[in-house]
Amino acid sequence: MDTPPSIADTLGYLQYYFQELTEHQNTSEHAINITLTGLTAQLHQLTQLMTSPAPALTVALSLPMSLLSVIPLLPVLAALSKQQMRPKLPSPPNFSSK
């Protein structure tokens, strides 16, 4: 049975974009895995630093290139953590709706 051209074109279109989406997903997954590996190594180094009896211990932290793209987010993450540490104040009553 022959597939009509319009259906074949649609299937080809969907297959192409599915392949593109799969490639983007694989790239993102790879970048996440590299970032997690780097962060895990840094966490391990920081844990060793905190549990080490030598106060003058120097630990060299190396950042993988993929992690460098995350560095601009660090001030944002710091601001979010500060917001979470602040006590939540109740909202003032809204008298304008009465």
N, C-alpha and C positions, 0 to 999 in steps of 0.2 A: 504494500500500500504506500503510495506516494504522499509525502507531507506537503500541504499547500505552502507556497512561497511565503505568505505572510506569517504563518505559524513557524516556519523554519527560521525566518528572520528574527522573530520574537525570541525563539529558543536560543539562537546564536547570540543575541543581545544579552539575554539573561545569563548565559554561560560565560560570556566575556566579563560582565560585571561581577559575577560570582567569583571568577578567578582573581579579579582585581581586589575584591573584598578579602578573599583568602590570603593573598599576598600581604595586604595591609595588616591583617590580623596576625599573621606570622611575624612580621616585622615588629609590631607592637609587643607581642609576646616575648620576642627575643630581647627587646630593649628593657622590658620589665624584669626579665630574668637576670640580665646583666646588672641592672640597678639593685635588685634584691641581693645579689651576690656581693656587690660592693658594700651595701649597707650592712649586711650580715657580718662581713669581715670587719667593718668599722665598729660594729657593736661588740664583737668579740675582743677587739683591741681595747675598746673603752672599758669593757668588763675586766680585762686583765689589768688595765691601769688602775681601776678603782680597787681591785683586790690585791694589788702589788704592795709589798711593804716598803719598797724603795720610793721615797717621795720625789726624787729627781729623775725618775724614769721618763725618757722621751720616746714617744711613739710617733712614727711617721705614717700618716694616713695618706694613702694614694687613692685618687679618684679615677675611675674609668672614664673614658671620653663620653660615654652615654650618660653618665651621672652629671657631667658638666651642664647638660641642658636642664637639670633639675635645680641647680644652684639658684637661678633667679626666683624660684618659688620659695626658697628658704625664708626670706623676710615675711612672706605671706603666711607661711606655716607658723612662724614665730608670733605674728600678730594674732592668728587664730588661737594659739595656745594661751596667749595672754588674756584674750577675751574669755576663754573657758575658765581661767583662774579667777576672774573677777566675780564677785557675788552678783547674782541676778536680782535686780531691783524690780518691784512690782510696777506695772504700768499705771500711770495716773488715770483716774476715771475720765471717761469721755462724756462731757456734759453737752456737747454740741448736737448729739443725736436726739436729745429730748425735746 
